[in-house]
Amino acid sequence: MKNWRIAIILILILLFTANYKIGLVFSQDGPKKELPPEAAKAEAEVKGGEAKKKEEKPAAEEGKKEEKGKEKEEVKKTITAPAPVLEIKRLEAEQPLYSIELRDVELVDLFRVVAHDYNFNILVDKEVSGKITASFTSITLEEAMDGIAEISNLILQKEGSMIKVSPNLITKTFVLKYIEAKKLFIQTTTGTGTKQTSIIYDLLSDKGKVLLGTQPNSIMVIDYPSNIARVEEYLRVIDQRMASRVFKLKFLKASEIVGETSATTTSAAMPTAAPTTGAPTAGAGK
């Protein structure tokens, strides 16, 4: 009897274990219950938002990488840009000779350094501007400054122990012989009024000016010497006497060459001459 009881107990235990495993499998792999429409929509929106975030995250990371790359390039350009060079070395010689190396140096800074380090009294005009690049060897400071002033359109005026540096602007008056000085100027009307300009301004620097001169039929030009020379050459070319000749035509009419309108206008403008006797004049020079 005991054996039977034990056998029945074992059978019940096996049946209970089998039923538990079958229920667990059914609960995991069984068909899913359908959610209500509102719950399904909310679940879809949540999943869509998560997917969108996953897509946006790599794009944002790529944008940050690009910005960092641009910043590195800008820093690299800033570091590799050549810096101005201003070196003045005293050479071992009986006379005070120097070796000077200049690259993209502001003229104002150059004169300031020379005045401070080498006991010069230099007064620089506020209109002085620009940069200089040059190399000198075995030269005095005075010679170097004279060369720099010449190439930079500056003038050095020595008054006692002081050196004044200013733009080398000169004034020259040109008297015209054959063309009217007023015709070189153009009147333009702007919102603020009438302004007078001249084609000569194309030959001048930003500091250059051209005005009507005080002498009859003259203009006054203010600028650097090199630009004054350009204006002088320009005026020499255009200030020429106009030559004219009269030709008698045998086979063509004058109206066929210059047009009837031009011929009529010219005839009306010319005074009527009294009739003369004798053979007509073939040509005349003037």
C-alpha positions in Angstrom: 0.0 0.0 0.0 2.8 2.3 0.8 4.3 1.8 -2.6 1.1 2.7 -4.2 0.8 5.9 -2.3 4.3 6.9 -3.2 3.6 6.2 -6.8 0.4 8.3 -6.7 2.2 11.2 -5.1 5.0 11.1 -7.7 2.4 11.0 -10.5 0.6 14.1 -9.0 3.9 16.0 -8.7 4.8 15.2 -12.4 1.3 16.3 -13.5 1.5 19.6 -11.5 5.0 20.3 -13.0 3.9 19.7 -16.5 0.9 21.9 -16.2 3.0 24.8 -14.8 5.5 24.6 -17.7 2.7 24.5 -20.3 1.1 27.6 -18.8 4.4 29.5 -18.7 5.1 28.7 -22.4 1.6 29.7 -23.4 1.8 33.0 -21.5 5.1 33.9 -23.3 4.5 32.7 -26.9 0.8 33.0 -27.0 -1.1 35.5 -29.2 -0.9 39.1 -28.1 -3.9 41.0 -27.0 -5.0 43.9 -29.3 -4.8 47.3 -27.6 -7.5 49.9 -27.9 -7.1 52.4 -30.8 -6.1 55.3 -28.5 -3.5 53.2 -26.7 -2.1 51.8 -30.0 -1.8 55.4 -31.3 0.0 56.5 -28.2 2.3 53.6 -28.3 3.1 54.3 -32.0 3.9 57.9 -31.3 6.2 56.9 -28.5 8.1 54.4 -30.7 8.3 57.0 -33.5 9.7 59.6 -31.2 12.4 57.2 -30.0 13.3 56.3 -33.6 13.5 60.0 -34.5 15.8 60.7 -31.6 18.0 57.8 -32.6 18.2 59.3 -36.2 18.8 62.9 -34.9 21.6 61.9 -32.5 24.1 60.8 -35.3 23.3 64.0 -37.3 24.0 66.2 -34.3 27.2 64.4 -33.6 28.3 64.9 -37.2 27.5 68.6 -37.0 29.6 68.9 -33.9 32.5 67.1 -35.6 32.3 69.5 -38.6 32.2 72.6 -36.3 35.3 71.3 -34.4 37.0 70.7 -37.7 36.4 74.2 -38.8 37.6 75.6 -35.5 40.8 73.6 -35.9 41.3 74.9 -39.4 40.8 78.5 -38.3 43.3 78.1 -35.4 45.8 76.5 -37.8 45.5 79.5 -40.2 45.9 81.9 -37.4 49.0 80.1 -36.2 50.6 79.8 -39.7 50.0 83.5 -40.6 53.4 85.3 -40.9 54.0 87.8 -38.1 55.6 91.2 -38.7 59.4 91.2 -38.4 61.3 94.2 -37.1 65.0 93.5 -36.5 67.7 96.1 -36.1 71.2 94.8 -35.3 74.4 96.9 -34.7 77.4 95.6 -36.7 80.9 95.5 -35.4 82.5 98.4 -37.3 84.1 101.7 -36.6 81.1 103.6 -37.9 77.6 103.0 -36.5 76.4 100.6 -39.2 73.3 98.3 -38.9 71.7 95.3 -40.4 67.9 95.9 -40.7 65.2 93.3 -41.6 61.6 94.5 -42.0 58.5 92.6 -43.1 55.0 94.0 -43.0 55.9 96.6 -40.4 53.7 99.6 -39.8 55.6 102.7 -40.6 54.4 104.4 -37.4 55.8 101.5 -35.3 59.1 101.6 -37.1 59.7 105.3 -36.4 58.6 104.8 -32.8 61.1 102.0 -32.3 63.9 103.9 -33.9 63.2 107.0 -31.8 62.9 105.0 -28.5 65.9 102.6 -28.9 68.4 104.8 -30.8 67.9 108.2 -29.2 66.2 110.0 -32.1 63.6 112.7 -31.7 61.0 111.8 -34.3 57.6 113.5 -34.8 55.3 111.5 -37.0 52.4 113.2 -38.7 48.9 111.7 -38.1 48.4 111.2 -41.9 51.4 108.8 -42.1 50.2 105.2 -42.7 51.1 102.0 -44.5 53.5 99.1 -44.1 57.1 98.5 -45.2 59.1 95.4 -46.2 62.8 95.9 -46.8 66.3 94.5 -46.0 69.4 96.6 -45.3 73.0 95.6 -44.7 75.9 97.8 -43.5 73.8 101.0 -43.5 73.4 103.9 -41.1 70.0 104.5 -39.6 69.8 107.9 -41.3 70.3 106.4 -44.7 67.8 103.6 -44.0 65.1 106.1 -42.9 65.8 108.3 -46.0 65.3 105.2 -48.3 62.1 104.1 -46.5 60.7 107.7 -46.7 61.4 107.9 -50.4 59.7 104.6 -51.3 56.8 105.3 -48.9 56.1 108.8 -50.3 57.2 110.5 -47.1 59.4 113.4 -46.5 61.8 113.8 -43.6 62.3 117.4 -42.4 65.2 117.9 -40.0 64.9 120.9 -37.7 67.7 121.0 -35.2 67.6 117.7 -33.3 64.1 116.9 -34.4 63.0 114.9 -37.5 59.4 115.5 -38.8 57.9 112.7 -40.8 54.9 113.6 -43.1 53.4 112.6 -46.4 55.3 114.0 -49.4 52.4 115.8 -51.0 53.4 118.5 -53.5 51.4 121.1 -55.4 51.9 121.8 -59.1 50.0 124.2 -61.4 49.5 123.3 -65.1 48.6 126.0 -67.6 46.8 124.7 -70.6 47.3 126.0 -74.1 44.6 124.5 -76.4 41.9 122.9 -74.3 39.7 124.6 -71.7 40.6 123.7 -68.1 36.9 123.7 -67.2 36.2 120.9 -69.6 38.4 118.6 -67.5 35.8 118.8 -64.7 32.4 117.1 -64.6 29.4 118.5 -62.7 27.4 115.7 -61.0 24.2 116.2 -59.1 23.7 114.2 -55.9 21.1 114.2 -53.1 23.2 116.7 -51.1 23.8 119.1 -54.1 26.2 119.5 -57.0 29.6 118.0 -56.9 32.5 118.7 -59.2 34.7 115.8 -60.2 37.5 115.3 -62.8 38.8 112.4 -64.8 42.3 113.3 -63.5 41.3 111.8 -60.1 41.8 108.3 -61.7 45.5 109.2 -61.8 45.8 110.3 -58.2 46.0 108.6 -54.8 43.4 108.8 -52.1 45.1 111.9 -50.8 45.3 113.6 -54.2 43.3 116.7 -55.2 42.7 118.7 -58.4 41.4 122.2 -58.5 41.0 125.1 -61.0 44.1 127.2 -60.8 44.3 130.9 -60.0 46.1 131.6 -63.3 44.0 131.8 -66.5 43.0 128.4 -68.0 45.0 126.4 -65.4 44.5 123.5 -63.0 46.3 122.9 -59.6 47.1 119.3 -58.7 48.1 118.1 -55.2 49.5 114.6 -54.7 52.7 112.5 -54.5 55.5 113.3 -57.0 55.0 110.1 -58.9 51.3 110.8 -59.5 52.0 114.4 -60.4 54.3 113.1 -63.1 51.5 110.9 -64.4 49.1 113.9 -64.6 51.8 115.9 -66.4 52.2 113.2 -69.1 48.4 112.9 -69.5 48.0 116.6 -70.0 50.8 116.7 -72.5 49.0 114.2 -74.6 45.6 115.8 -74.6 46.6 119.5 -74.7 47.2 119.5 -78.4 46.2 122.0 -81.1 43.5 120.6 -83.4 44.5 120.7 -87.1 41.9 121.0 -89.9 42.0 120.8 -93.7 39.5 121.4 -96.5 39.3 118.9 -99.3 37.5 119.4 -102.7 35.7 116.2 -103.8 35.5 115.2 -107.5 33.4 112.1 -107.6 31.6 112.1 -104.2 29.4 114.5 -102.4 30.2 115.6 -98.9 26.8 114.6 -97.6 27.5 111.0 -98.7 30.5 110.9 -96.3 29.4 112.8 -93.3 25.6 112.6 -93.8 23.1 115.2 -94.8 22.3 116.2 -91.3 25.9 117.0 -90.5 26.3 118.9 -93.7 23.2 121.0 -93.1 24.2 121.7 -89.5 27.7 122.8 -90.6 26.3 125.0 -93.4 23.9 126.7 -91.1 26.7 127.3 -88.5 29.1 128.8 -91.1 28.7 132.5 -92.1 27.7 133.1 -95.8 30.7 134.3 -97.8 30.4 136.8 -100.6 30.7 135.4 -104.1 34.1 135.6 -105.7 35.3 135.4 -109.3 38.0 133.2 -110.5 38.8 129.5 -110.3 37.7 127.7 -107.1 40.3 126.9 -104.5 41.3 123.2 -104.6 42.4 123.0 -100.9 43.6 125.1 -98.0 45.7 124.3 -94.9 45.2 125.8 -91.5 
